[in-house]
Amino acid sequence: MAIHKTTIVVYVCLVVFTGCKDRTEAPQAPVVEPTVTHEPARPIGKGELLAPAAMEQVGKTTMYDPAYMKLAYPGGDVPIDRGVCTDVVVRAMRKLDIDLQVLIHEDMKASFASCPNLWGLKHPDPNIDHRRVPNIATYLRRKHKGLPISENVADYLPGDIVVWRFTYGRPHTGIVSTIPVEEQRRYKMVHNVGAGACVEDVLFAWRIEGHFRYF
């Protein structure tokens, strides 16, 4: 009987310590791969491309030069190393196949009497008309590209064109960039205010007189 008990004890130990191998292994649950839903990429509109087109001028246009120059037509431009605030807008728009030199000149030819008369001109001049802030603003308003002027930063998106009025009266313009201001909800602006094209936090630095979205 002692031997018999020993045999039973050994058998029980084997069952206890190796029981997981004695049992038929339970079938594993099937591996379910997670379902990944790929949303179609949102197409990038031209408005969002206008900001990078303006930002490309930083480091290339390094001077502010308002000198009158004889330009080719269409597609005329002053040397890329110089220009004024409006040249930032004109050059960026040309990257997207929009030639403000032509559009503004044709618009002024059709309705010259209702254009800003601030320079004593008797007829449109394709060398300079598109390089003047009031002419760009007037054209954009005529084409119904204007948006409400507000102090809400969310209203100003990359690619928007902003027109300001300095305290001493001169108009100025720039384009909303894609670069956010640190710890703020607004974007920096691309403009040329005197030292070439640059990106700065100046959206609300001066009184806004125009807010436009071309595309």
Secondary structure in CASP SS format (residue, H / E / C, confidence):
PFRMAT SS
TARGET T0000
AUTHOR 0000-0000-0000
METHOD secondary structure of the structure
MODEL  1
M C 1.00
A H 1.00
I H 1.00
H H 1.00
K H 1.00
T H 1.00
T H 1.00
I H 1.00
V H 1.00
V H 1.00
Y H 1.00
V H 1.00
C H 1.00
L H 1.00
V H 1.00
V H 1.00
F H 1.00
T H 1.00
G H 1.00
C H 1.00
K H 1.00
D H 1.00
R C 1.00
T C 1.00
E C 1.00
A C 1.00
P C 1.00
Q C 1.00
A C 1.00
P C 1.00
V C 1.00
V C 1.00
E C 1.00
P C 1.00
T C 1.00
V C 1.00
T C 1.00
H C 1.00
E C 1.00
P C 1.00
A C 1.00
R C 1.00
P C 1.00
I C 1.00
G C 1.00
K H 1.00
G H 1.00
E H 1.00
L H 1.00
L H 1.00
A H 1.00
P H 1.00
A H 1.00
A H 1.00
M H 1.00
E C 1.00
Q C 1.00
V C 1.00
G C 1.00
K C 1.00
T C 1.00
T C 1.00
M C 1.00
Y C 1.00
D C 1.00
P C 1.00
A C 1.00
Y C 1.00
M C 1.00
K C 1.00
L C 1.00
A C 1.00
Y C 1.00
P C 1.00
G C 1.00
G C 1.00
D C 1.00
V C 1.00
P C 1.00
I C 1.00
D C 1.00
R C 1.00
G C 1.00
V C 1.00
C H 1.00
T H 1.00
D H 1.00
V H 1.00
V H 1.00
V H 1.00
R H 1.00
A H 1.00
M H 1.00
R H 1.00
K H 1.00
L C 1.00
D C 1.00
I C 1.00
D C 1.00
L H 1.00
Q H 1.00
V H 1.00
L H 1.00
I H 1.00
H H 1.00
E H 1.00
D H 1.00
M H 1.00
K H 1.00
A H 1.00
S C 1.00
F H 1.00
A H 1.00
S H 1.00
C C 1.00
P C 1.00
N C 1.00
L C 1.00
W C 1.00
G C 1.00
L C 1.00
K C 1.00
H C 1.00
P C 1.00
D C 1.00
P C 1.00
N C 1.00
I C 1.00
D H 1.00
H H 1.00
R H 1.00
R C 1.00
V H 1.00
P H 1.00
N H 1.00
I H 1.00
A H 1.00
T H 1.00
Y H 1.00
L H 1.00
R H 1.00
R H 1.00
K C 1.00
H C 1.00
K C 1.00
G E 1.00
L C 1.00
P C 1.00
I C 1.00
S C 1.00
E C 1.00
N C 1.00
V H 1.00
A H 1.00
D H 1.00
Y C 1.00
L C 1.00
P C 1.00
G C 1.00
D C 1.00
I E 1.00
V E 1.00
V E 1.00
W E 1.00
R E 1.00
F C 1.00
T C 1.00
Y C 1.00
G C 1.00
R C 1.00
P E 1.00
H E 1.00
T E 1.00
G E 1.00
I E 1.00
V E 1.00
S E 1.00
T E 1.00
I E 1.00
P E 1.00
V C 1.00
E C 1.00
E C 1.00
Q C 1.00
R C 1.00
R C 1.00
Y E 1.00
K E 1.00
M E 1.00
V E 1.00
H E 1.00
N C 1.00
V C 1.00
G C 1.00
A C 1.00
G C 1.00
A C 1.00
C E 1.00
V E 1.00
E E 1.00
D C 1.00
V C 1.00
L C 1.00
F C 1.00
A C 1.00
W C 1.00
R E 1.00
I E 1.00
E E 1.00
G E 1.00
H E 1.00
F E 1.00
R C 1.00
Y C 1.00
F C 1.00
END
